Amino acid sequence: MPVDLKQLGEAIREIADEVRRGAQPDDALIAEVAKDHGLKPELLARKFSEAFPHGVGPALPTEEENDIQWLKRRF
């Protein structure tokens, strides 16, 4: 069965967001997200590990946050 890459990407992003909020990327979290996106937990776990081999870093600032920081430095 072919894998929907859009669903896979969304699932990986969802796990990364949860990890940034303090969750552990354990089997339970991966199984829950996989079920929500119609994916196999084993596939999602493997692809998540490939996407973040050194762990999940902090979230990048949004464009709005960048603008606020620029304004603070400027004025």
All heavy atoms as TSV, in Angstrom:
chain	resi	resn	atom	element	x	y	z
A	1	MET	N	N	0.845	-1.180	0.000
A	1	MET	CA	C	0.000	0.000	0.000
A	1	MET	C	C	0.891	1.243	0.000
A	1	MET	O	O	1.772	1.390	0.837
A	1	MET	CB	C	-0.871	-0.030	1.255
A	1	MET	CG	C	-1.789	1.148	1.380
A	1	MET	SD	S	-2.964	0.874	2.705
A	1	MET	CE	C	-2.624	2.294	3.695
A	2	PRO	N	N	0.692	2.163	-0.956
A	2	PRO	CA	C	1.508	3.369	-1.003
A	2	PRO	C	C	1.220	4.286	0.190
A	2	PRO	O	O	0.117	4.334	0.712
A	2	PRO	CB	C	1.110	4.036	-2.318
A	2	PRO	CG	C	-0.103	3.343	-2.806
A	2	PRO	CD	C	-0.264	2.075	-2.044
A	3	VAL	N	N	2.242	5.001	0.583
A	3	VAL	CA	C	2.140	5.901	1.721
A	3	VAL	C	C	1.852	7.307	1.211
A	3	VAL	O	O	2.493	7.777	0.273
A	3	VAL	CB	C	3.454	5.896	2.531
A	3	VAL	CG1	C	3.413	6.907	3.639
A	3	VAL	CG2	C	3.727	4.510	3.080
A	4	ASP	N	N	0.898	7.968	1.823
A	4	ASP	CA	C	0.596	9.356	1.494
A	4	ASP	C	C	1.668	10.231	2.147
A	4	ASP	O	O	1.729	10.362	3.372
A	4	ASP	CB	C	-0.796	9.718	2.017
A	4	ASP	CG	C	-1.217	11.128	1.661
A	4	ASP	OD1	O	-0.386	11.895	1.117
A	4	ASP	OD2	O	-2.369	11.485	1.943
A	5	LEU	N	N	2.547	10.796	1.335
A	5	LEU	CA	C	3.666	11.571	1.864
A	5	LEU	C	C	3.214	12.811	2.619
A	5	LEU	O	O	3.865	13.230	3.575
A	5	LEU	CB	C	4.624	11.950	0.735
A	5	LEU	CG	C	5.332	10.780	0.054
A	5	LEU	CD1	C	6.241	11.282	-1.050
A	5	LEU	CD2	C	6.108	9.961	1.069
A	6	LYS	N	N	2.089	13.383	2.214
A	6	LYS	CA	C	1.556	14.556	2.922
A	6	LYS	C	C	1.161	14.155	4.349
A	6	LYS	O	O	1.489	14.849	5.308
A	6	LYS	CB	C	0.365	15.138	2.173
A	6	LYS	CG	C	-0.186	16.385	2.815
A	6	LYS	CD	C	-1.307	16.985	1.998
A	6	LYS	CE	C	-1.832	18.231	2.682
A	6	LYS	NZ	N	-2.966	18.799	1.969
A	7	GLN	N	N	0.477	13.023	4.480
A	7	GLN	CA	C	0.083	12.533	5.802
A	7	GLN	C	C	1.314	12.209	6.645
A	7	GLN	O	O	1.364	12.499	7.831
A	7	GLN	CB	C	-0.794	11.283	5.672
A	7	GLN	CG	C	-2.199	11.566	5.219
A	7	GLN	CD	C	-2.996	12.328	6.256
A	7	GLN	OE1	O	-2.833	12.154	7.454
A	7	GLN	NE2	N	-3.858	13.202	5.789
A	8	LEU	N	N	2.319	11.604	6.011
A	8	LEU	CA	C	3.548	11.263	6.717
A	8	LEU	C	C	4.243	12.519	7.226
A	8	LEU	O	O	4.664	12.584	8.385
A	8	LEU	CB	C	4.474	10.461	5.798
A	8	LEU	CG	C	5.798	9.999	6.400
A	8	LEU	CD1	C	5.565	9.104	7.605
A	8	LEU	CD2	C	6.630	9.288	5.351
A	9	GLY	N	N	4.344	13.534	6.383
A	9	GLY	CA	C	4.972	14.790	6.792
A	9	GLY	C	C	4.220	15.472	7.916
A	9	GLY	O	O	4.818	15.983	8.872
A	10	GLU	N	N	2.891	15.484	7.828
A	10	GLU	CA	C	2.084	16.090	8.880
A	10	GLU	C	C	2.256	15.338	10.194
A	10	GLU	O	O	2.333	15.952	11.266
A	10	GLU	CB	C	0.611	16.113	8.472
A	10	GLU	CG	C	0.301	17.122	7.376
A	10	GLU	CD	C	-1.125	17.035	6.885
A	10	GLU	OE1	O	-1.907	16.202	7.400
A	10	GLU	OE2	O	-1.471	17.804	5.971
A	11	ALA	N	N	2.325	14.020	10.125
A	11	ALA	CA	C	2.497	13.216	11.333
A	11	ALA	C	C	3.860	13.474	11.974
A	11	ALA	O	O	3.969	13.614	13.199
A	11	ALA	CB	C	2.336	11.730	10.998
A	12	ILE	N	N	4.900	13.564	11.151
A	12	ILE	CA	C	6.239	13.843	11.676
A	12	ILE	C	C	6.270	15.217	12.330
A	12	ILE	O	O	6.818	15.391	13.418
A	12	ILE	CB	C	7.292	13.718	10.555
A	12	ILE	CG1	C	7.447	12.249	10.159
A	12	ILE	CG2	C	8.635	14.310	10.983
A	12	ILE	CD1	C	8.293	12.021	8.927
A	13	ARG	N	N	5.658	16.209	11.689
A	13	ARG	CA	C	5.598	17.557	12.274
A	13	ARG	C	C	4.823	17.555	13.585
A	13	ARG	O	O	5.188	18.243	14.542
A	13	ARG	CB	C	4.973	18.539	11.295
A	13	ARG	CG	C	5.946	19.069	10.266
A	13	ARG	CD	C	5.363	20.226	9.473
A	13	ARG	NE	N	4.237	19.839	8.646
A	13	ARG	CZ	C	4.334	19.241	7.471
A	13	ARG	NH1	N	5.514	18.956	6.973
A	13	ARG	NH2	N	3.263	18.936	6.774
A	14	GLU	N	N	3.740	16.793	13.639
A	14	GLU	CA	C	2.940	16.725	14.858
A	14	GLU	C	C	3.751	16.140	16.016
A	14	GLU	O	O	3.712	16.664	17.136
A	14	GLU	CB	C	1.685	15.884	14.610
A	14	GLU	CG	C	0.728	15.870	15.780
A	14	GLU	CD	C	-0.562	15.133	15.474
A	14	GLU	OE1	O	-0.998	15.119	14.299
A	14	GLU	OE2	O	-1.137	14.579	16.417
A	15	ILE	N	N	4.496	15.083	15.752
A	15	ILE	CA	C	5.342	14.498	16.803
A	15	ILE	C	C	6.408	15.500	17.229
A	15	ILE	O	O	6.653	15.689	18.430
A	15	ILE	CB	C	5.983	13.180	16.325
A	15	ILE	CG1	C	4.908	12.107	16.119
A	15	ILE	CG2	C	7.016	12.690	17.338
A	15	ILE	CD1	C	5.412	10.854	15.458
A	16	ALA	N	N	7.042	16.166	16.268
A	16	ALA	CA	C	8.074	17.155	16.596
A	16	ALA	C	C	7.491	18.279	17.460
A	16	ALA	O	O	8.130	18.716	18.428
A	16	ALA	CB	C	8.685	17.720	15.316
A	17	ASP	N	N	6.289	18.740	17.130
A	17	ASP	CA	C	5.650	19.790	17.935
A	17	ASP	C	C	5.391	19.316	19.361
A	17	ASP	O	O	5.602	20.063	20.320
A	17	ASP	CB	C	4.335	20.237	17.289
A	17	ASP	CG	C	4.548	21.035	16.008
A	17	ASP	OD1	O	5.690	21.506	15.783
A	17	ASP	OD2	O	3.587	21.175	15.239
A	18	GLU	N	N	4.929	18.073	19.497
A	18	GLU	CA	C	4.677	17.525	20.834
A	18	GLU	C	C	5.976	17.413	21.629
A	18	GLU	O	O	6.010	17.700	22.824
A	18	GLU	CB	C	3.999	16.154	20.737
A	18	GLU	CG	C	2.572	16.206	20.237
A	18	GLU	CD	C	1.635	16.946	21.171
A	18	GLU	OE1	O	1.800	16.850	22.402
A	18	GLU	OE2	O	0.735	17.641	20.666
A	19	VAL	N	N	7.047	17.003	20.970
A	19	VAL	CA	C	8.347	16.889	21.643
A	19	VAL	C	C	8.828	18.269	22.088
A	19	VAL	O	O	9.350	18.425	23.189
A	19	VAL	CB	C	9.374	16.188	20.723
A	19	VAL	CG1	C	10.777	16.271	21.298
A	19	VAL	CG2	C	8.970	14.733	20.513
A	20	ARG	N	N	8.626	19.274	21.253
A	20	ARG	CA	C	9.020	20.638	21.629
A	20	ARG	C	C	8.232	21.132	22.834
A	20	ARG	O	O	8.697	21.981	23.581
A	20	ARG	CB	C	8.821	21.577	20.447
A	20	ARG	CG	C	9.859	21.399	19.376
A	20	ARG	CD	C	9.713	22.418	18.259
A	20	ARG	NE	N	10.668	22.148	17.219
A	20	ARG	CZ	C	10.362	21.692	16.001
A	20	ARG	NH1	N	9.098	21.464	15.680
A	20	ARG	NH2	N	11.305	21.465	15.123
A	21	ARG	N	N	7.021	20.613	23.007
A	21	ARG	CA	C	6.201	20.989	24.164
A	21	ARG	C	C	6.545	20.180	25.407
A	21	ARG	O	O	5.923	20.353	26.452
A	21	ARG	CB	C	4.724	20.803	23.841
A	21	ARG	CG	C	4.190	21.788	22.856
A	21	ARG	CD	C	2.675	21.633	22.691
A	21	ARG	NE	N	2.254	22.231	21.457
A	21	ARG	CZ	C	1.814	21.585	20.391
A	21	ARG	NH1	N	1.697	20.281	20.399
A	21	ARG	NH2	N	1.472	22.237	19.304
A	22	GLY	N	N	7.492	19.248	25.278
A	22	GLY	CA	C	7.945	18.498	26.437
A	22	GLY	C	C	7.604	17.027	26.456
A	22	GLY	O	O	7.987	16.314	27.375
A	23	ALA	N	N	6.885	16.536	25.451
A	23	ALA	CA	C	6.545	15.109	25.406
A	23	ALA	C	C	7.764	14.293	24.971
A	23	ALA	O	O	8.697	14.820	24.362
A	23	ALA	CB	C	5.399	14.870	24.422
A	24	GLN	N	N	7.760	13.037	25.301
A	24	GLN	CA	C	8.801	12.116	24.857
A	24	GLN	C	C	8.308	11.408	23.595
A	24	GLN	O	O	7.155	10.985	23.546
A	24	GLN	CB	C	9.106	11.081	25.941
A	24	GLN	CG	C	9.706	11.666	27.190
A	24	GLN	CD	C	11.063	12.292	26.913
A	24	GLN	OE1	O	11.874	11.740	26.185
A	24	GLN	NE2	N	11.292	13.455	27.485
A	25	PRO	N	N	9.171	11.251	22.594
A	25	PRO	CA	C	8.737	10.555	21.374
A	25	PRO	C	C	8.717	9.045	21.584
A	25	PRO	O	O	9.446	8.293	20.953
A	25	PRO	CB	C	9.791	10.978	20.341
A	25	PRO	CG	C	11.010	11.224	21.152
A	25	PRO	CD	C	10.522	11.762	22.473
A	26	ASP	N	N	7.858	8.600	22.497
A	26	ASP	CA	C	7.799	7.179	22.835
A	26	ASP	C	C	6.804	6.436	21.940
A	26	ASP	O	O	6.143	7.030	21.090
A	26	ASP	CB	C	7.458	6.997	24.317
A	26	ASP	CG	C	6.144	7.665	24.698
A	26	ASP	OD1	O	5.409	8.130	23.797
A	26	ASP	OD2	O	5.848	7.724	25.892
A	27	ASP	N	N	6.728	5.139	22.161
A	27	ASP	CA	C	5.854	4.296	21.334
A	27	ASP	C	C	4.391	4.716	21.413
A	27	ASP	O	O	3.674	4.658	20.418
A	27	ASP	CB	C	5.991	2.832	21.735
A	27	ASP	CG	C	7.358	2.262	21.386
A	27	ASP	OD1	O	8.058	2.851	20.536
A	27	ASP	OD2	O	7.732	1.221	21.958
A	28	ALA	N	N	3.940	5.143	22.592
A	28	ALA	CA	C	2.538	5.528	22.752
A	28	ALA	C	C	2.204	6.759	21.917
A	28	ALA	O	O	1.172	6.801	21.236
A	28	ALA	CB	C	2.228	5.779	24.226
A	29	LEU	N	N	3.060	7.769	21.966
A	29	LEU	CA	C	2.826	8.987	21.180
A	29	LEU	C	C	2.858	8.671	19.692
A	29	LEU	O	O	1.982	9.096	18.935
A	29	LEU	CB	C	3.875	10.052	21.515
A	29	LEU	CG	C	3.831	11.330	20.672
A	29	LEU	CD1	C	2.497	12.059	20.859
A	29	LEU	CD2	C	4.990	12.243	21.020
A	30	ILE	N	N	3.850	7.905	19.269
A	30	ILE	CA	C	3.965	7.563	17.853
A	30	ILE	C	C	2.767	6.734	17.400
A	30	ILE	O	O	2.211	6.979	16.324
A	30	ILE	CB	C	5.297	6.837	17.584
A	30	ILE	CG1	C	6.452	7.838	17.760
A	30	ILE	CG2	C	5.316	6.204	16.196
A	30	ILE	CD1	C	7.825	7.235	17.711
A	31	ALA	N	N	2.316	5.797	18.215
A	31	ALA	CA	C	1.159	4.975	17.857
A	31	ALA	C	C	-0.109	5.826	17.738
A	31	ALA	O	O	-0.909	5.639	16.820
A	31	ALA	CB	C	0.956	3.873	18.887
A	32	GLU	N	N	-0.272	6.774	18.654
A	32	GLU	CA	C	-1.454	7.653	18.629
A	32	GLU	C	C	-1.469	8.514	17.368
A	32	GLU	O	O	-2.489	8.620	16.680
A	32	GLU	CB	C	-1.456	8.539	19.871
A	32	GLU	CG	C	-2.614	9.504	19.935
A	32	GLU	CD	C	-2.527	10.418	21.142
A	32	GLU	OE1	O	-1.944	10.015	22.168
A	32	GLU	OE2	O	-3.035	11.541	21.049
A	33	VAL	N	N	-0.331	9.132	17.067
A	33	VAL	CA	C	-0.248	9.985	15.877
A	33	VAL	C	C	-0.395	9.146	14.608
A	33	VAL	O	O	-1.076	9.561	13.667
A	33	VAL	CB	C	1.078	10.787	15.881
A	33	VAL	CG1	C	1.260	11.545	14.577
A	33	VAL	CG2	C	1.119	11.748	17.065
A	34	ALA	N	N	0.215	7.984	14.579
A	34	ALA	CA	C	0.093	7.102	13.412
A	34	ALA	C	C	-1.367	6.722	13.170
A	34	ALA	O	O	-1.835	6.740	12.026
A	34	ALA	CB	C	0.940	5.849	13.611
A	35	LYS	N	N	-2.083	6.414	14.234
A	35	LYS	CA	C	-3.500	6.051	14.107
A	35	LYS	C	C	-4.304	7.229	13.564
A	35	LYS	O	O	-5.146	7.061	12.678
A	35	LYS	CB	C	-4.040	5.620	15.470
A	35	LYS	CG	C	-5.483	5.197	15.441
A	35	LYS	CD	C	-5.949	4.783	16.812
A	35	LYS	CE	C	-7.441	4.493	16.794
A	35	LYS	NZ	N	-7.970	4.290	18.135
A	36	ASP	N	N	-4.014	8.435	14.082
A	36	ASP	CA	C	-4.732	9.637	13.630
A	36	ASP	C	C	-4.518	9.910	12.150
A	36	ASP	O	O	-5.394	10.463	11.486
A	36	ASP	CB	C	-4.293	10.867	14.429
A	36	ASP	CG	C	-4.724	10.811	15.884
A	36	ASP	OD1	O	-5.582	9.970	16.225
A	36	ASP	OD2	O	-4.189	11.612	16.692
A	37	HIS	N	N	-3.348	9.538	11.627
A	37	HIS	CA	C	-3.012	9.838	10.232
A	37	HIS	C	C	-3.111	8.617	9.322
A	37	HIS	O	O	-2.756	8.698	8.146
A	37	HIS	CB	C	-1.602	10.436	10.158
A	37	HIS	CG	C	-1.533	11.816	10.731
A	37	HIS	ND1	N	-1.823	12.943	10.001
A	37	HIS	CD2	C	-1.238	12.246	11.981
A	37	HIS	CE1	C	-1.693	14.009	10.766
A	37	HIS	NE2	N	-1.341	13.609	11.982
A	38	GLY	N	N	-3.558	7.485	9.855
A	38	GLY	CA	C	-3.729	6.288	9.047
A	38	GLY	C	C	-2.419	5.677	8.584
A	38	GLY	O	O	-2.329	5.166	7.462
A	39	LEU	N	N	-1.396	5.741	9.440
A	39	LEU	CA	C	-0.079	5.209	9.100
A	39	LEU	C	C	0.288	4.064	10.035
A	39	LEU	O	O	-0.270	3.929	11.115
A	39	LEU	CB	C	0.983	6.307	9.223
A	39	LEU	CG	C	0.787	7.536	8.344
A	39	LEU	CD1	C	1.708	8.652	8.793
A	39	LEU	CD2	C	1.039	7.182	6.891
A	40	LYS	N	N	1.256	3.267	9.625
A	40	LYS	CA	C	1.767	2.201	10.485
A	40	LYS	C	C	2.754	2.814	11.486
A	40	LYS	O	O	3.640	3.578	11.090
A	40	LYS	CB	C	2.475	1.133	9.665
A	40	LYS	CG	C	1.544	0.348	8.772
A	40	LYS	CD	C	2.296	-0.722	8.032
A	40	LYS	CE	C	1.341	-1.502	7.150
A	40	LYS	NZ	N	2.034	-2.561	6.406
A	41	PRO	N	N	2.615	2.478	12.763
A	41	PRO	CA	C	3.514	3.051	13.772
A	41	PRO	C	C	4.993	2.762	13.501
A	41	PRO	O	O	5.844	3.627	13.733
A	41	PRO	CB	C	3.065	2.391	15.077
A	41	PRO	CG	C	1.670	1.950	14.829
A	41	PRO	CD	C	1.576	1.658	13.365
A	42	GLU	N	N	5.302	1.578	12.988
A	42	GLU	CA	C	6.701	1.225	12.714
A	42	GLU	C	C	7.291	2.140	11.645
A	42	GLU	O	O	8.425	2.597	11.769
A	42	GLU	CB	C	6.821	-0.236	12.263
A	42	GLU	CG	C	6.315	-1.250	13.260
A	42	GLU	CD	C	4.798	-1.438	13.212
A	42	GLU	OE1	O	4.143	-1.083	12.198
A	42	GLU	OE2	O	4.255	-1.926	14.210
A	43	LEU	N	N	6.512	2.409	10.600
A	43	LEU	CA	C	6.956	3.288	9.523
A	43	LEU	C	C	7.158	4.704	10.051
A	43	LEU	O	O	8.181	5.338	9.786
A	43	LEU	CB	C	5.939	3.289	8.380
A	43	LEU	CG	C	6.197	4.332	7.291
A	43	LEU	CD1	C	7.416	3.931	6.463
A	43	LEU	CD2	C	4.985	4.496	6.409
A	44	LEU	N	N	6.192	5.192	10.818
A	44	LEU	CA	C	6.285	6.547	11.352
A	44	LEU	C	C	7.479	6.690	12.295
A	44	LEU	O	O	8.213	7.682	12.231
A	44	LEU	CB	C	4.986	6.932	12.063
A	44	LEU	CG	C	4.918	8.346	12.625
A	44	LEU	CD1	C	5.217	9.389	11.557
A	44	LEU	CD2	C	3.552	8.598	13.241
A	45	ALA	N	N	7.706	5.705	13.139
A	45	ALA	CA	C	8.847	5.751	14.057
A	45	ALA	C	C	10.159	5.793	13.277
A	45	ALA	O	O	11.057	6.583	13.603
A	45	ALA	CB	C	8.818	4.546	14.989
A	46	ARG	N	N	10.268	4.983	12.248
A	46	ARG	CA	C	11.500	4.951	11.454
A	46	ARG	C	C	11.722	6.270	10.721
A	46	ARG	O	O	12.816	6.841	10.747
A	46	ARG	CB	C	11.456	3.792	10.458
A	46	ARG	CG	C	12.775	3.592	9.736
A	46	ARG	CD	C	12.778	2.392	8.821
A	46	ARG	NE	N	12.073	2.702	7.583
A	46	ARG	CZ	C	10.981	2.097	7.147
A	46	ARG	NH1	N	10.457	1.106	7.829
A	46	ARG	NH2	N	10.414	2.445	6.025
A	47	LYS	N	N	10.667	6.799	10.106
A	47	LYS	CA	C	10.799	8.045	9.343
A	47	LYS	C	C	11.041	9.242	10.275
A	47	LYS	O	O	11.779	10.157	9.925
A	47	LYS	CB	C	9.562	8.288	8.478
A	47	LYS	CG	C	9.412	7.289	7.361
A	47	LYS	CD	C	10.602	7.348	6.420
A	47	LYS	CE	C	10.472	6.414	5.258
A	47	LYS	NZ	N	11.630	6.456	4.365
A	48	PHE	N	N	10.451	9.220	11.460
A	48	PHE	CA	C	10.703	10.291	12.424
A	48	PHE	C	C	12.167	10.269	12.849
A	48	PHE	O	O	12.819	11.315	12.917
A	48	PHE	CB	C	9.787	10.149	13.646
A	48	PHE	CG	C	10.011	11.219	14.675
A	48	PHE	CD1	C	9.510	12.491	14.481
A	48	PHE	CD2	C	10.734	10.961	15.815
A	48	PHE	CE1	C	9.734	13.501	15.419
A	48	PHE	CE2	C	10.964	11.948	16.754
A	48	PHE	CZ	C	10.459	13.220	16.558
A	49	SER	N	N	12.701	9.086	13.096
A	49	SER	CA	C	14.110	8.952	13.479
A	49	SER	C	C	15.030	9.414	12.355
A	49	SER	O	O	16.080	10.016	12.608
A	49	SER	CB	C	14.438	7.508	13.832
A	49	SER	OG	O	13.736	7.121	14.972
A	50	GLU	N	N	14.645	9.153	11.128
A	50	GLU	CA	C	15.440	9.603	9.988
A	50	GLU	C	C	15.368	11.123	9.831
A	50	GLU	O	O	16.358	11.755	9.469
A	50	GLU	CB	C	14.959	8.931	8.700
A	50	GLU	CG	C	15.279	7.457	8.624
A	50	GLU	CD	C	14.648	6.761	7.424
A	50	GLU	OE1	O	14.048	7.459	6.553
A	50	GLU	OE2	O	14.740	5.538	7.336
A	51	ALA	N	N	14.211	11.688	10.107
A	51	ALA	CA	C	14.033	13.137	9.957
A	51	ALA	C	C	14.764	13.910	11.051
A	51	ALA	O	O	15.237	15.023	10.814
A	51	ALA	CB	C	12.543	13.491	9.974
A	52	PHE	N	N	14.856	13.342	12.243
A	52	PHE	CA	C	15.489	14.007	13.380
A	52	PHE	C	C	16.515	13.075	14.025
A	52	PHE	O	O	16.327	12.635	15.162
A	52	PHE	CB	C	14.443	14.433	14.413
A	52	PHE	CG	C	13.465	15.451	13.900
A	52	PHE	CD1	C	12.216	15.073	13.454
A	52	PHE	CD2	C	13.814	16.790	13.862
A	52	PHE	CE1	C	11.316	16.019	12.985
A	52	PHE	CE2	C	12.925	17.735	13.386
A	52	PHE	CZ	C	11.670	17.355	12.940
A	53	PRO	N	N	17.611	12.782	13.325
A	53	PRO	CA	C	18.583	11.817	13.864
A	53	PRO	C	C	19.270	12.292	15.151
A	53	PRO	O	O	19.718	11.486	15.942
A	53	PRO	CB	C	19.589	11.650	12.734
A	53	PRO	CG	C	19.471	12.889	11.920
A	53	PRO	CD	C	18.038	13.305	12.046
A	54	HIS	N	N	19.333	13.587	15.366
A	54	HIS	CA	C	20.004	14.128	16.552
A	54	HIS	C	C	19.017	14.738	17.535
A	54	HIS	O	O	19.402	15.533	18.389
A	54	HIS	CB	C	21.041	15.172	16.147
A	54	HIS	CG	C	22.055	14.634	15.192
A	54	HIS	ND1	N	22.980	13.678	15.553
A	54	HIS	CD2	C	22.264	14.865	13.874
A	54	HIS	CE1	C	23.727	13.375	14.505
A	54	HIS	NE2	N	23.305	14.072	13.471
A	55	GLY	N	N	17.750	14.411	17.399
A	55	GLY	CA	C	16.725	14.953	18.278
A	55	GLY	C	C	16.080	16.192	17.676
A	55	GLY	O	O	16.543	16.758	16.698
A	56	VAL	N	N	14.994	16.600	18.297
A	56	VAL	CA	C	14.224	17.745	17.840
A	56	VAL	C	C	14.763	18.993	18.527
A	56	VAL	O	O	14.853	19.044	19.743
A	56	VAL	CB	C	12.726	17.567	18.173
A	56	VAL	CG1	C	11.930	18.789	17.765
A	56	VAL	CG2	C	12.182	16.331	17.483
A	57	GLY	N	N	15.119	19.978	17.743
A	57	GLY	CA	C	15.619	21.236	18.291
A	57	GLY	C	C	14.467	22.185	18.586
A	57	GLY	O	O	13.293	21.856	18.404
A	58	PRO	N	N	14.794	23.375	19.036
A	58	PRO	CA	C	13.744	24.352	19.318
A	58	PRO	C	C	13.034	24.779	18.037
A	58	PRO	O	O	13.622	24.711	16.951
A	58	PRO	CB	C	14.508	25.520	19.943
A	58	PRO	CG	C	15.902	25.369	19.479
A	58	PRO	CD	C	16.122	23.896	19.278
A	59	ALA	N	N	11.823	25.209	18.193
A	59	ALA	CA	C	11.053	25.668	17.039
A	59	ALA	C	C	11.667	26.950	16.495
A	59	ALA	O	O	12.169	27.786	17.246
A	59	ALA	CB	C	9.600	25.911	17.439
A	60	LEU	N	N	11.646	27.091	15.192
A	60	LEU	CA	C	12.134	28.318	14.587
A	60	LEU	C	C	11.129	29.433	14.837
A	60	LEU	O	O	9.917	29.192	14.888
A	60	LEU	CB	C	12.327	28.117	13.083
A	60	LEU	CG	C	13.386	27.098	12.687
A	60	LEU	CD1	C	13.371	26.898	11.172
A	60	LEU	CD2	C	14.749	27.548	13.147
A	61	PRO	N	N	11.602	30.662	15.001
A	61	PRO	CA	C	10.673	31.757	15.243
A	61	PRO	C	C	9.788	32.007	14.024
A	61	PRO	O	O	10.216	31.819	12.883
A	61	PRO	CB	C	11.587	32.960	15.511
A	61	PRO	CG	C	12.916	32.581	15.000
A	61	PRO	CD	C	12.989	31.091	14.987
A	62	THR	N	N	8.584	32.451	14.308
A	62	THR	CA	C	7.666	32.776	13.219
A	62	THR	C	C	8.069	34.112	12.610
A	62	THR	O	O	8.874	34.856	13.173
A	62	THR	CB	C	6.217	32.875	13.731
A	62	THR	OG1	O	6.152	33.967	14.655
A	62	THR	CG2	C	5.760	31.593	14.390
A	63	GLU	N	N	7.490	34.433	11.484
A	63	GLU	CA	C	7.784	35.716	10.832
A	63	GLU	C	C	7.391	36.873	11.743
A	63	GLU	O	O	8.104	37.871	11.835
A	63	GLU	CB	C	7.037	35.793	9.502
A	63	GLU	CG	C	7.407	36.999	8.670
A	63	GLU	CD	C	6.757	36.986	7.299
A	63	GLU	OE1	O	6.435	35.911	6.789
A	63	GLU	OE2	O	6.591	38.084	6.752
A	64	GLU	N	N	6.267	36.716	12.437
A	64	GLU	CA	C	5.818	37.757	13.362
A	64	GLU	C	C	6.822	37.952	14.503
A	64	GLU	O	O	7.146	39.087	14.872
A	64	GLU	CB	C	4.446	37.388	13.934
A	64	GLU	CG	C	3.871	38.424	14.869
A	64	GLU	CD	C	2.498	38.029	15.373
A	64	GLU	OE1	O	1.769	37.322	14.666
A	64	GLU	OE2	O	2.174	38.448	16.494
A	65	GLU	N	N	7.328	36.860	15.056
A	65	GLU	CA	C	8.322	36.953	16.130
A	65	GLU	C	C	9.604	37.607	15.628
A	65	GLU	O	O	10.220	38.409	16.340
A	65	GLU	CB	C	8.621	35.566	16.700
A	65	GLU	CG	C	7.461	34.986	17.476
A	65	GLU	CD	C	7.649	33.521	17.805
A	65	GLU	OE1	O	8.396	32.819	17.087
A	65	GLU	OE2	O	7.045	33.081	18.800
A	66	ASN	N	N	9.993	37.297	14.398
A	66	ASN	CA	C	11.167	37.943	13.806
A	66	ASN	C	C	10.954	39.443	13.673
A	66	ASN	O	O	11.856	40.237	13.950
A	66	ASN	CB	C	11.489	37.351	12.434
A	66	ASN	CG	C	12.192	36.023	12.524
A	66	ASN	OD1	O	12.811	35.707	13.522
A	66	ASN	ND2	N	12.097	35.245	11.466
A	67	ASP	N	N	9.761	39.843	13.231
A	67	ASP	CA	C	9.453	41.267	13.085
A	67	ASP	C	C	9.499	41.990	14.421
A	67	ASP	O	O	10.021	43.101	14.522
A	67	ASP	CB	C	8.077	41.458	12.443
A	67	ASP	CG	C	8.037	41.023	10.983
A	67	ASP	OD1	O	9.125	40.846	10.383
A	67	ASP	OD2	O	6.928	40.858	10.455
A	68	ILE	N	N	8.980	41.363	15.454
A	68	ILE	CA	C	8.982	41.968	16.791
A	68	ILE	C	C	10.416	42.151	17.281
A	68	ILE	O	O	10.774	43.218	17.792
A	68	ILE	CB	C	8.158	41.114	17.775
A	68	ILE	CG1	C	6.672	41.189	17.407
A	68	ILE	CG2	C	8.397	41.553	19.217
A	68	ILE	CD1	C	5.800	40.197	18.144
A	69	GLN	N	N	11.245	41.123	17.104
A	69	GLN	CA	C	12.648	41.225	17.508
A	69	GLN	C	C	13.370	42.316	16.727
A	69	GLN	O	O	14.169	43.067	17.287
A	69	GLN	CB	C	13.367	39.878	17.333
A	69	GLN	CG	C	12.919	38.819	18.303
A	69	GLN	CD	C	13.121	39.245	19.739
A	69	GLN	OE1	O	14.122	39.847	20.094
A	69	GLN	NE2	N	12.141	38.952	20.575
A	70	TRP	N	N	13.085	42.424	15.440
A	70	TRP	CA	C	13.709	43.454	14.627
A	70	TRP	C	C	13.309	44.836	15.130
A	70	TRP	O	O	14.144	45.736	15.252
A	70	TRP	CB	C	13.317	43.278	13.159
A	70	TRP	CG	C	13.956	44.289	12.257
A	70	TRP	CD1	C	15.191	44.217	11.702
A	70	TRP	CD2	C	13.389	45.534	11.828
A	70	TRP	NE1	N	15.440	45.333	10.951
A	70	TRP	CE2	C	14.347	46.165	11.009
A	70	TRP	CE3	C	12.183	46.166	12.043
A	70	TRP	CZ2	C	14.122	47.395	10.418
A	70	TRP	CZ3	C	11.964	47.400	11.453
A	70	TRP	CH2	C	12.928	48.001	10.650
A	71	LEU	N	N	12.018	45.013	15.432
A	71	LEU	CA	C	11.544	46.311	15.930
A	71	LEU	C	C	12.175	46.646	17.276
A	71	LEU	O	O	12.538	47.798	17.528
A	71	LEU	CB	C	10.015	46.306	16.056
A	71	LEU	CG	C	9.260	46.353	14.713
A	71	LEU	CD1	C	7.785	46.092	14.948
A	71	LEU	CD2	C	9.479	47.694	14.038
A	72	LYS	N	N	12.328	45.668	18.139
A	72	LYS	CA	C	12.948	45.912	19.445
A	72	LYS	C	C	14.403	46.355	19.280
A	72	LYS	O	O	14.854	47.227	20.005
A	72	LYS	CB	C	12.886	44.647	20.309
A	72	LYS	CG	C	11.517	44.372	20.863
A	72	LYS	CD	C	11.535	43.115	21.725
A	72	LYS	CE	C	10.179	42.834	22.312
A	72	LYS	NZ	N	10.174	41.590	23.094
A	73	ARG	N	N	15.109	45.738	18.350
A	73	ARG	CA	C	16.506	46.121	18.126
A	73	ARG	C	C	16.593	47.487	17.470
A	73	ARG	O	O	17.505	48.272	17.721
A	73	ARG	CB	C	17.205	45.086	17.248
A	73	ARG	CG	C	17.539	43.801	17.947
A	73	ARG	CD	C	18.462	42.921	17.112
A	73	ARG	NE	N	17.995	42.676	15.764
A	73	ARG	CZ	C	17.233	41.656	15.382
A	73	ARG	NH1	N	16.848	40.767	16.277
A	73	ARG	NH2	N	16.872	41.506	14.132
A	74	ARG	N	N	15.655	47.780	16.614
A	74	ARG	CA	C	15.686	49.011	15.824
A	74	ARG	C	C	15.306	50.234	16.654
A	74	ARG	O	O	15.848	51.308	16.481
A	74	ARG	CB	C	14.730	48.854	14.643
A	74	ARG	CG	C	14.738	49.944	13.672
A	74	ARG	CD	C	15.851	49.750	12.690
A	74	ARG	NE	N	15.683	50.746	11.637
A	74	ARG	CZ	C	16.691	51.327	11.070
A	74	ARG	NH1	N	17.904	50.992	11.366
A	74	ARG	NH2	N	16.484	52.218	10.148
A	75	PHE	N	N	14.326	50.075	17.535
A	75	PHE	CA	C	13.825	51.212	18.303
A	75	PHE	C	C	14.072	50.970	19.735
A	75	PHE	O	O	13.668	50.880	20.643
A	75	PHE	CB	C	12.344	51.454	17.993
A	75	PHE	CG	C	12.086	51.700	16.545
A	75	PHE	CD1	C	11.549	50.719	15.726
A	75	PHE	CD2	C	12.417	52.919	15.960
A	75	PHE	CE1	C	11.320	50.946	14.381
A	75	PHE	CE2	C	12.185	53.145	14.631
A	75	PHE	CZ	C	11.624	52.171	13.824
